Amino acid sequence: SAYRLCTMRKLPSLLARTLTSGTSGSPVLPDMSEVRSRLRDIVGASTNWRDHVQAMQERKALHTLLAKRQEDLPPRRMKDSYLEVILPLGSQPEIREKYLNVHNSVRFGRILEDLDSLGVLICYTHTKQEGQPRSPLSIVTALVDKINLCKKIIYPDCDIKFTGNVSWVGRTSMEVKMHMLQLHDGDYSPVLDATFVMVARDPENKRPAFVNPLVPETPEEEEIFKQGELNKVKRIDFSTASLLKMAPTAEERNIVHDIFLNTLDTRQEGVGTVSFRSRKLPPNSVWMEDAKLKGLQICHPQERNIFNRIFGGFLMRKAFELGWATACSYGGSRPFIVSVDDIMFQRPVEVGSLLLLSAQVCYTEKNYIQVRVHSEVYDADTREHQTTNIFHFTFVSENEVPQVVPKTYG
């Protein structure tokens, strides 16, 4: 199957910590609205935009609760941060509309929003201080490392369960692994695996802050922790391999040159008259510059997170929807999301910003379409554009798609 299989690392069910427990029998799992209200309580965020400045001022007093060194914080186990959350699409039809797309399946952009909120709550659970209802930490999403899907369709009328825990910890950053399952015939079956990286900052979200160390307890947990360490090394290597810093490899140069030779117009008479400028489009191909879509969002207070910046999940949803529309118009049929890679959150987006999104098909193979979405904010006062995020989405189309061909070296 073209779809990567989800690797479900099931921690024992005794890890199932819940936010709210029933008085008897099995615990009642919290839903996504409880996740968001719990986050507001932990941070002390206001629900009224007019009060947001005062709410942020009140957080300043929490500076005294920050640890001076990581060693001063009690170590945590993986099961300490383990959470299970329900999205009751089957049992509560009234919330279904928000998650529904025109093809009568679940909007993946909404799932991205939920994963983002849950990832932050898992990190707050890992760093919770006894007897402190408010957290001095500002925990924000730094990176979506990977989301792999193993189901083509997410059903809009069956309950969804999210599970997750902190899987690796640095000094000020935490990796979170989350899984999503959907209920079919009385059983939950895997839909996706996600790996997010969160960073902890001080109460005003200005400087890095230390987080509790993580102690793996079993060989399986050791393996998960080791993988987190490898992921970190890979990210560092990847960031130094940028074309802006390093020349392409021999293999990359050959690929680029082959594409270039393939687009030369050799029909011109005489030897030596073929020029760099005389290019032709190979059959069943599209120039890369003709495979773009752009979008604009005005960032309203409704889309803010608990720190009064624009919610990362909202940015992911908007980028995904533009990426999906780009893949749809390019392939001429309905695309399905297969994988999300390397979403870097380079800078926060302020409420009131103009958010400019630009989606580009950057690679195709058979019926796969790779879309890159670049997001930037425009400041009307300074007239400056600044990159906030770059998103990478892999879609599979129902039919084989034309090959995308770059015209310029860039």
N, C-alpha and C positions, 0 to 999 in steps of 0.2 A: 504494500500500500504506500502511496506517495505521502501519506500523512505520518508524521513521526509519532510513534507510540508514546503515550504518556507513561512516564516511569513514576508509579505511585509509591512513594516511600511512606508507608503507613506507620506512623508512630503508634504505640499501643493505645487502645481506646481509653485506658485509665488517664491518659494525658488530657482527655477532653475537659479542659477548663472552660467554664462558660461565664459570661458576664452576669447573667441572671439565672438562678436555679429555681426550679419548681419546689413547692413545699413537700411534695411526695412523688414517688415514682421516678420516671426518667426526667433529667433536667430539661427545662424549656430553653431552647437555643435562642439567642438574641437575633434580631433581624438587622438589616442595613441601616434603618432609621435609628435604632438603638446605638449602633456603632458610631454614627455621626453625633448623636446627642452626648454620648459618653466622651467623645473627643472634645466637645465644647466644654464639658465639665472639667476635664483634666487640665485644659489650658486656661479656662476662665474667659472664653471668648464671648463677645456680646452677640445677641441675636438681632440687635438693632444697629444698622449702619451708622446712625448718628452718634452712638456711644463707642465706636471702635477706637477712637483716639484715647479715651479714658481707660478702656479695657487694656490697651497696650501699655499705658502708663502704670497701671496696677501691677503688670507683670514685672516691672523693673525691680520691685521689692524682692522678687524671688532669686535674685543674684546670689544672695547669701547661702542658698541651699545647694549651689553648684559644688561639685567635688574639685579639690585643688589637684588631685592626682587620680588616675584610674585605680591605683592600688587601694585607695580609700573606699572604693565601692564594693559591696558584697558580690561575689560571683553568682551567676545564674545558670540554671540548666535549660536545655532546649524545651523541656516540658513546662517550664515556668511561664513561657510566653505563648504556649499552644492555645489557639482559639478555634472554635467552630461557630460559624454564623450561617443562618438560613436566609434564603431569598424565596419567600413563599409564593411563587408564581402560580402554583397549582392550588394551594389551599386559600389564598387571598386574591381572588380575581381582580379586585379593585386596583391593585398595584400593577396589573399586567400591561395596561395601556402605555405606561411610561417606557416599558421595555420592548414594545412590539415594533417590528418593521413591516414594510409593505408585503414582504414575502411570507408573512406569518411565522417568523422565527424571531429570536431575541436579538436586539441591537447590541452588537459587540462593543460599541462605544460606551454604552451604559455599564457593561461588565468591567471595562478599563477603569471607569470612575470608582466602582465598588472595590476593585482590587487595590486601588491607590489608598482609599480610606482605611481599608482593613490592614494594609501594610503598616500604616502609621500607628494604628491602635495596637498592633502586635508589638511594635517597638516600645510604645509607652508601657505595655504590660511587662516587657523585659526590664525596663528601667524604673519601674514603680518603687517608690520609697514608702516603707511602712509608716502609717500615721500622717502621710502627706497627701491630701486629696488633690492638690494642685501640683503639676510638674514644673520644675524650673527649666526644663528642656524644651526647645523648639525643634521638633523632629520633622524634617522635610524630605521629599523624594529627590534623590540625586540622579538616579539612573534606573531605567528598566532594562535589565541585562538580557532577559529572554522571556518570551511567552510562546509556548508551543501548544498547538491545538491538535487533538486527535479525533475530534468530532466535527463533521462538516456543518451540521445544523444544531443549534441550541433551541429546544422546544419552549414555546411561550406559556405552556399550561402545565408544566411539571416543576415541582420544587427544586431549587438549586441549593447545594451546600458548599460553603467555602471553608477550607481548613488551612492553617498556616502557623509557622513559628519562626523565631530567629534561628538562622542556620550557621551564621558566622559573625564574629565581632572583631573590629579593629580597635583603635583607641577612641575614635569619635564617629565611626560608621558601623552600620549593621546590615548584613544581608538577610533578606526575608524570603523564605520559600513558601509559596501558596499553591493550593490545588483547588480545582473547582470540579464538582461532581453533580450529576443530575439524576433525579429519581425516575426509574423506569421499572414497572412491575415489582414494586416493593424493594428494589435494590438501587443503591447509588452507584453509577458508573462514571469513570473519569472523563472529563471534557478537556481540561487544560492544566498545564503546570506553568507557574510564573516565578521568576526570580527578580526581586527588586532590591536596590541598594538605597538605604536611608542614611541621612547624616543628622547628628545631633548638634544643636547650636545653643547659644545662651538664651535667656528669656526674651531678649529683643531681636533674636535671629540675626546677630551681628558677627559673633565669633564662634569657632568650634567649641564643643563641650564634651567632656569625657562621659563614656557610657560603661555600664557594668560589664566585666569580662564574662565570657561564656565558657563553661566547662562541659565538654562532651562526656557522657557516662558509659556508652556502650560502643563496641567496635563499629556498629552501623553509624552512630553519631560521629565517631572519629572520622569516618569516611566522608560524611556530609560536610564536616568542618574543614577537612583537607581540601575538598572540592571548592569550598568558599575561598580558601587561601589561593588556590590555583586560578580561580576566576579573577581575583584581584590582580595577580601578576599578569594575566592575559590582558586585562584592561589597561594596565600601565604600558605593556608592550604595544598594544593597539594604538594608544594615544601618541606614542613616539614614532609610529610608522606612517604618520600623515604625509600626504604628498607635498604639503607645504614645508615639511621638514626633511624629507628623505626622497631620494630618486626612486622611481619605480624599479622593481626587480626585472631581471632578464626575461622571465616568463611574462610579466605584465607588459613589458615593451613589445614583445612579439605579438601578443594578443592585439594591442592597440595598432601595431603596424599592419597586421593582417586585415583588421577592419578597414583601415585607411586604404590599403591596396584594393580591397573589394569594392570601394566606392569611386575609384578613379575612372574617368571617362576615357577609355583607350581607343575610342572610335576616331579620334583626330588623326589626320593624315601625317605621315612623316615621322621619323624617329626623333625623339627628344622634344616633341611639341606637347606631350602630355604635361600639364601643369598642376600645381597644388590646388589651383582654383577650379579646375574642371572636374567636378564631382558628379556622380550620378547615384541615384538611389537603387540599391539592388532589388530584385523582384521580391514581392511579399514583405516589404519592409516599410518602416515609418521613420522619418528623421526625428531624432530625440527632441529637437526644439518644437516639434509639432505635437508632442505628447505631454502637455502641461495643463494644469488647471490652477486658478488662483482663487483665494477667498479672503474675506475681511470679517473680523468680529470686533464689535465694540464691547469692551470688558466692563460689564455692569456689576454693581455690588452683589447681586444675587449669586454670582459665580465665585464669590470669594471663599477662601479657606479659613481655618480658625486663626490664621495670622494676618488676615485682611489683605492677602495677596490673592491673585487668581489661582483657583484650585487646579493642581496638576492634572487631576482626572478629567477636568473640563477641557484642558488643552489637548490631552490625549484623545478625548472623544472627538473634538473638532478636527484634529489632524487626521484621525482614522477615517472620519466620514468623507473628508476631501480626498484622501488616498483611495478610498473605496470607489468614489465617483470617478476618479481618474482611471482606475483599473477597469471600471465598468464601461466608460466611454471608449477606452483604448481597445478592449477585447471584444466589445460588441455583445457581450452576454454577462450574466450575473457572476461576479467573482466571489470566492469564498476566502476568508482569511486563514492562513496556515501558520504564520509565525510573525512575531513582533520582535525586533532586535534593537539593541543599543539606542534606547531613547535617552539622550543626554539632556538634563535640565541645567542649562548653562547660566541662566540668570532668572530671578523671579519676575513675574508680570504684575504690574501694579493695576489696581482697580482704576478704570477710566482710560486705560491705554487703548490705542488702536492696534489690533493684532492682525498682521498680514501673514497669510499662509500661502505657500506655493508648493504644489505637488508636481512631481516629475517622474515619469516612467524611466528608470535608469538601466534596467536589464530585463530581458525576456528569454525564456527557453521553453519550447513546446507550448504547454498551456499555463506556464508560470509567469507571473508579472511581479517584478520588484519595483516598489514605489518609494521614493524618498520625499519626505515633506519637510520643508524648511519653514520655520516660524520665526517671525521677527516683530518687534514692537516699534511703532513710530511715535516719537514724542513731538507733538504739534508745537510745543514751545521752542525746542532746540532744533526741530526739523531733522533730527537724527534717527537713523534706523539701527537697531541692535538685535543681533541674533539671540533668541531665547532657547530654542530647541531644534534638534534635528531628529526626525523620526524615520524608521525603516520598517516597511510592511511588505510581507510576501503574500501574494494572493495566487489562487489557482482559479483559472477560468473554465467554464464548461466546455469551451472549444479551444482548439489550438489558436495562438495569437500571432500576428505579424512580428517580425524581429525589429527591435528598436535599434537604430543606428546613429551614433554620434557623428556630427559634422565637423566639430572643432576638436583640437587636442584637449582642451579643458573639459 
